[in-house]
């Protein structure tokens, strides 16, 4: 099973930016999809963004982050990223990296948006 390690979380003011990283223990190309989810206190884990690695693979975003967040990858570093701009307090959550199949999860990184 692939190992995933997230980093880059922290405290940021509303309107600010953060870039999350997810370092994988195997090639990005070896999995069919990669993505990010988040979970706020008292809420269920929710989808944020995902891309598919196959030919013509597409990228999808949750409506709540479309236009503000960008998912990307560096195949040479076996790392995926989530660039988060124009952050809002409601973006506060633990962010998890996800891949599969078989489905694997990282340990999560905390993002707090507050003044």
MDAnalysis code that builds the backbone (N, CA, C; Angstrom):
import MDAnalysis as mda
import numpy as np

u = mda.Universe.empty(345, n_residues=115, atom_resindex=np.repeat(np.arange(115), 3), trajectory=True)
u.add_TopologyAttr("name", ["N", "CA", "C"] * 115)
u.add_TopologyAttr("resid", np.arange(1, 116))
u.add_TopologyAttr("resname", ["UNK", "UNK", "UNK", "UNK", "UNK", "UNK", "UNK", "UNK", "UNK", "UNK", "UNK", "UNK", "UNK", "UNK", "UNK", "UNK", "UNK", "UNK", "UNK", "UNK", "UNK", "UNK", "UNK", "UNK", "UNK", "UNK", "UNK", "UNK", "UNK", "UNK", "UNK", "UNK", "UNK", "UNK", "UNK", "UNK", "UNK", "UNK", "UNK", "UNK", "UNK", "UNK", "UNK", "UNK", "UNK", "UNK", "UNK", "UNK", "UNK", "UNK", "UNK", "UNK", "UNK", "UNK", "UNK", "UNK", "UNK", "UNK", "UNK", "UNK", "UNK", "UNK", "UNK", "UNK", "UNK", "UNK", "UNK", "UNK", "UNK", "UNK", "UNK", "UNK", "UNK", "UNK", "UNK", "UNK", "UNK", "UNK", "UNK", "UNK", "UNK", "UNK", "UNK", "UNK", "UNK", "UNK", "UNK", "UNK", "UNK", "UNK", "UNK", "UNK", "UNK", "UNK", "UNK", "UNK", "UNK", "UNK", "UNK", "UNK", "UNK", "UNK", "UNK", "UNK", "UNK", "UNK", "UNK", "UNK", "UNK", "UNK", "UNK", "UNK", "UNK", "UNK", "UNK"])
u.atoms.positions = np.array([
    [0.842, -1.184, 0.000],
    [0.000, 0.000, 0.000],
    [0.883, 1.241, 0.000],
    [0.487, 2.237, -0.756],
    [1.291, 3.446, -0.872],
    [1.239, 4.235, 0.439],
    [2.366, 4.834, 0.802],
    [2.439, 5.714, 1.968],
    [2.340, 7.161, 1.492],
    [1.533, 7.947, 2.202],
    [1.308, 9.337, 1.841],
    [1.627, 10.226, 3.043],
    [2.390, 11.281, 2.820],
    [2.750, 12.197, 3.902],
    [2.418, 13.615, 3.471],
    [1.436, 14.218, 4.153],
    [1.047, 15.592, 3.863],
    [1.882, 16.579, 4.669],
    [2.026, 17.768, 4.118],
    [2.696, 18.861, 4.823],
    [2.209, 20.184, 4.248],
    [2.561, 21.276, 4.943],
    [2.240, 22.599, 4.428],
    [1.078, 23.298, 5.108],
    [0.405, 22.618, 6.029],
    [-0.694, 23.260, 6.725],
    [-0.195, 24.319, 7.697],
    [-1.148, 25.076, 8.254],
    [-0.781, 26.103, 9.210],
    [-1.901, 27.080, 9.425],
    [-1.558, 28.199, 10.063],
    [-2.501, 29.265, 10.346],
    [-2.306, 30.384, 9.325],
    [-3.393, 30.816, 8.710],
    [-3.324, 31.880, 7.711],
    [-4.531, 32.789, 7.879],
    [-4.349, 34.064, 7.546],
    [-5.454, 35.016, 7.645],
    [-6.411, 34.865, 6.469],
    [-7.663, 35.248, 6.648],
    [-8.599, 35.228, 5.515],
    [-8.034, 36.018, 4.338],
    [-8.211, 35.449, 3.146],
    [-7.662, 36.043, 1.935],
    [-6.255, 35.587, 1.607],
    [-5.636, 34.880, 2.523],
    [-4.261, 34.413, 2.314],
    [-4.192, 33.133, 1.501],
    [-2.963, 32.621, 1.376],
    [-2.710, 31.427, 0.567],
    [-1.856, 30.429, 1.337],
    [-2.035, 29.172, 0.980],
    [-1.190, 28.079, 1.474],
    [-1.032, 27.069, 0.349],
    [0.086, 26.346, 0.368],
    [0.259, 25.236, -0.553],
    [0.528, 23.968, 0.240],
    [-0.359, 23.006, 0.086],
    [-0.184, 21.704, 0.723],
    [0.567, 20.773, -0.215],
    [1.365, 19.902, 0.384],
    [2.109, 18.890, -0.377],
    [1.745, 17.512, 0.145],
    [1.794, 16.546, -0.751],
    [1.565, 15.140, -0.396],
    [2.646, 14.320, -1.092],
    [3.596, 13.832, -0.302],
    [4.687, 13.023, -0.837],
    [4.284, 11.561, -0.792],
    [4.416, 10.891, -1.933],
    [3.997, 9.491, -2.057],
    [5.207, 8.569, -2.119],
    [4.998, 7.322, -1.696],
    [6.091, 6.339, -1.677],
    [6.222, 5.609, -3.004],
    [5.407, 5.969, -3.995],
    [5.535, 5.359, -5.314],
    [5.138, 6.376, -6.375],
    [5.330, 5.992, -7.623],
    [5.087, 6.889, -8.733],
    [3.636, 7.365, -8.793],
    [3.478, 8.650, -9.128],
    [2.144, 9.208, -9.325],
    [1.402, 8.430, -10.404],
    [2.142, 8.025, -11.428],
    [1.519, 7.337, -12.570],
    [0.994, 5.948, -12.221],
    [1.412, 5.410, -11.064],
    [1.009, 4.049, -10.708],
    [-0.403, 3.978, -10.130],
    [-1.005, 5.120, -9.865],
    [-2.364, 5.145, -9.318],
    [-3.313, 5.795, -10.317],
    [-4.553, 5.367, -10.278],
    [-5.539, 5.879, -11.234],
    [-5.995, 7.291, -10.895],
    [-6.016, 7.617, -9.605],
    [-6.468, 8.952, -9.221],
    [-5.724, 9.427, -7.987],
    [-5.671, 10.748, -7.848],
    [-5.085, 11.418, -6.689],
    [-5.993, 12.581, -6.321],
    [-6.093, 12.831, -5.025],
    [-6.980, 13.918, -4.651],
    [-6.770, 14.406, -3.238],
    [-7.588, 15.387, -2.885],
    [-7.589, 15.975, -1.553],
    [-9.013, 15.974, -1.005],
    [-9.120, 15.667, 0.274],
    [-10.368, 15.757, 1.015],
    [-10.097, 16.596, 2.258],
    [-11.144, 17.032, 2.918],
    [-10.976, 17.772, 4.171],
    [-12.087, 17.418, 5.144],
    [-11.776, 17.613, 6.421],
    [-12.756, 17.332, 7.471],
    [-12.658, 18.405, 8.542],
    [-13.748, 19.144, 8.709],
    [-13.845, 20.155, 9.753],
    [-14.441, 19.518, 11.005],
    [-14.186, 20.093, 12.179],
    [-14.722, 19.530, 13.426],
    [-16.237, 19.380, 13.363],
    [-16.710, 18.176, 13.721],
    [-18.146, 17.916, 13.737],
    [-18.749, 17.610, 12.388],
    [-17.922, 17.641, 11.332],
    [-18.414, 17.386, 9.977],
    [-17.844, 16.099, 9.410],
    [-18.513, 15.591, 8.368],
    [-17.968, 14.440, 7.663],
    [-16.846, 14.887, 6.729],
    [-15.993, 13.945, 6.386],
    [-14.932, 14.236, 5.425],
    [-15.575, 14.547, 4.081],
    [-15.084, 15.602, 3.415],
    [-15.688, 16.008, 2.152],
    [-14.637, 16.137, 1.058],
    [-15.087, 15.920, -0.160],
    [-14.243, 15.999, -1.343],
    [-13.817, 17.441, -1.595],
    [-12.555, 17.619, -2.006],
    [-12.042, 18.940, -2.360],
    [-11.634, 18.985, -3.839],
    [-10.753, 18.059, -4.238],
    [-10.253, 18.076, -5.614],
    [-9.687, 16.704, -5.959],
    [-9.668, 16.373, -7.264],
    [-9.138, 15.089, -7.710],
    [-8.730, 15.201, -9.166],
    [-7.656, 14.457, -9.511],
    [-7.337, 14.299, -10.924],
    [-7.098, 12.819, -11.224],
    [-7.336, 12.452, -12.483],
    [-7.123, 11.091, -12.954],
    [-5.869, 11.083, -13.831],
    [-5.063, 10.017, -13.693],
    [-3.762, 9.985, -14.349],
    [-3.786, 9.373, -15.738],
    [-4.885, 8.757, -16.141],
    [-4.940, 8.124, -17.440],
    [-4.947, 9.136, -18.574],
    [-4.815, 8.613, -19.796],
    [-4.834, 9.469, -20.978],
    [-6.132, 10.260, -21.001],
    [-6.023, 11.570, -21.155],
    [-7.208, 12.406, -21.140],
    [-7.802, 12.604, -19.776],
    [-7.004, 12.269, -18.749],
    [-7.495, 12.384, -17.385],
    [-7.977, 13.783, -17.050],
    [-9.041, 13.865, -16.333],
    [-9.637, 15.147, -16.011],
    [-9.418, 15.508, -14.545],
    [-9.668, 16.768, -14.252],
    [-9.551, 17.289, -12.908],
    [-10.906, 17.799, -12.455],
    [-11.228, 17.541, -11.191],
    [-12.513, 17.941, -10.646],
    [-12.300, 18.695, -9.339],
    [-13.179, 19.651, -9.094],
    [-13.137, 20.441, -7.869],
    [-14.531, 20.508, -7.248],
    [-14.553, 20.581, -5.924],
    [-15.805, 20.884, -5.233],
    [-16.214, 22.314, -5.587],
    [-17.508, 22.537, -5.664],
    [-17.998, 23.887, -6.002],
    [-17.486, 24.931, -5.016],
    [-17.318, 24.526, -3.766],
    [-16.926, 25.475, -2.724],
    [-15.496, 25.988, -2.886],
    [-14.669, 25.287, -3.682],
    [-13.270, 25.704, -3.832],
    [-12.923, 26.050, -5.272],
    [-13.840, 25.832, -6.196],
    [-13.569, 26.076, -7.609],
    [-13.172, 27.531, -7.836],
    [-12.076, 27.716, -8.572],
    [-11.587, 29.058, -8.831],
    [-10.627, 29.584, -7.779],
    [-10.532, 28.920, -6.639],
    [-9.631, 29.345, -5.567],
    [-8.523, 28.324, -5.312],
    [-8.817, 27.043, -5.476],
    [-7.857, 25.972, -5.211],
    [-7.413, 25.349, -6.538],
    [-6.147, 24.893, -6.567],
    [-5.618, 24.224, -7.746],
    [-4.847, 22.993, -7.326],
    [-5.211, 21.831, -7.885],
    [-4.474, 20.591, -7.632],
    [-3.456, 20.404, -8.747],
    [-2.249, 19.951, -8.367],
    [-1.211, 19.742, -9.375],
    [-0.295, 18.619, -8.921],
    [0.687, 18.268, -9.774],
    [1.578, 17.155, -9.440],
    [2.965, 17.419, -9.992],
    [3.940, 16.785, -9.361],
    [5.307, 16.755, -9.848],
    [5.687, 15.288, -9.919],
    [5.660, 14.729, -11.132],
    [5.921, 13.295, -11.282],
    [7.336, 12.923, -10.840],
    [8.275, 13.801, -11.063],
    [9.662, 13.493, -10.709],
    [9.852, 13.378, -9.200],
    [9.031, 14.096, -8.450],
    [9.142, 14.085, -6.990],
    [8.103, 13.185, -6.328],
    [7.270, 12.513, -7.119],
    [6.183, 11.684, -6.565],
    [5.359, 12.476, -5.554],
    [5.021, 13.693, -5.923],
    [4.344, 14.602, -4.999],
    [3.178, 15.284, -5.697],
    [2.070, 15.404, -4.968],
    [0.968, 16.213, -5.460],
    [0.792, 17.415, -4.535],
    [0.160, 18.448, -5.056],
    [0.025, 19.699, -4.332],
    [-1.424, 20.178, -4.350],
    [-1.741, 21.023, -3.395],
    [-3.000, 21.741, -3.407],
    [-2.684, 23.198, -3.094],
    [-2.733, 24.039, -4.129],
    [-2.551, 25.475, -3.946],
    [-3.888, 26.076, -3.557],
    [-3.908, 26.735, -2.409],
    [-5.155, 27.291, -1.878],
    [-5.005, 28.807, -1.786],
    [-5.793, 29.524, -2.553],
    [-5.772, 30.991, -2.562],
    [-7.106, 31.528, -2.073],
    [-7.113, 32.799, -1.728],
    [-8.342, 33.460, -1.258],
    [-9.039, 32.638, -0.171],
    [-8.247, 32.212, 0.791],
    [-8.777, 31.329, 1.832],
    [-9.825, 32.030, 2.690],
    [-10.801, 31.229, 3.119],
    [-11.903, 31.707, 3.935],
    [-11.922, 30.940, 5.261],
    [-12.521, 31.515, 6.295],
    [-12.600, 30.775, 7.571],
    [-13.263, 29.412, 7.419],
    [-14.200, 29.285, 6.506],
    [-14.880, 28.004, 6.315],
    [-14.000, 26.957, 5.636],
    [-12.811, 27.338, 5.212],
    [-11.852, 26.367, 4.674],
    [-11.069, 25.677, 5.798],
    [-11.265, 26.122, 7.027],
    [-10.573, 25.518, 8.165],
    [-10.961, 24.054, 8.304],
    [-9.958, 23.179, 8.312],
    [-10.196, 21.735, 8.375],
    [-8.855, 21.008, 8.411],
    [-8.930, 19.711, 8.649],
    [-7.778, 18.843, 8.415],
    [-7.880, 18.369, 6.967],
    [-6.810, 18.533, 6.221],
    [-6.780, 18.175, 4.810],
    [-6.031, 16.855, 4.634],
    [-6.646, 15.955, 3.852],
    [-6.101, 14.621, 3.651],
    [-5.809, 14.378, 2.172],
    [-4.687, 13.760, 1.917],
    [-4.330, 13.294, 0.586],
    [-4.930, 11.899, 0.386],
    [-5.325, 11.607, -0.854],
    [-6.032, 10.358, -1.145],
    [-5.605, 9.843, -2.502],
    [-5.476, 8.534, -2.628],
    [-5.157, 7.944, -3.920],
    [-5.754, 6.548, -4.007],
    [-5.715, 5.966, -5.187],
    [-6.210, 4.612, -5.354],
    [-6.357, 4.272, -6.827],
    [-6.834, 3.059, -7.129],
    [-7.054, 1.971, -6.152],
    [-5.767, 1.185, -5.870],
    [-5.694, 0.428, -4.739],
    [-6.627, 0.484, -3.636],
    [-6.522, 1.811, -2.895],
    [-7.602, 2.210, -2.275],
    [-7.653, 3.543, -1.680],
    [-6.709, 3.661, -0.484],
    [-5.946, 4.758, -0.459],
    [-5.015, 5.055, 0.619],
    [-5.181, 6.494, 1.052],
    [-4.873, 6.748, 2.340],
    [-5.013, 8.081, 2.910],
    [-3.753, 8.470, 3.659],
    [-3.465, 9.769, 3.660],
    [-2.407, 10.288, 4.497],
    [-2.927, 10.542, 5.897],
    [-2.032, 11.102, 6.746],
    [-2.401, 11.321, 8.145],
    [-3.105, 12.658, 8.346],
    [-3.058, 13.521, 7.353],
    [-3.736, 14.808, 7.417],
    [-2.845, 15.939, 7.877],
    [-3.187, 17.148, 7.445],
    [-2.482, 18.353, 7.882],
    [-3.519, 19.429, 8.179],
    [-3.341, 20.124, 9.300],
    [-4.333, 21.097, 9.758],
    [-4.163, 22.426, 9.029],
    [-5.279, 22.954, 8.539],
    [-5.322, 24.291, 7.958],
    [-6.320, 25.110, 8.768],
    [-5.869, 26.238, 9.287],
    [-6.727, 27.120, 10.062],
    [-6.706, 28.503, 9.438],
    [-7.888, 29.000, 9.083],
    [-8.012, 30.324, 8.477],
    [-8.715, 31.225, 9.487],
    [-7.970, 32.161, 10.030],
    [-8.510, 33.003, 11.093],
    [-7.709, 34.287, 11.193],
    [-8.387, 35.364, 11.570],
    [-7.702, 36.632, 11.794],
    [-7.318, 36.768, 13.267],
])
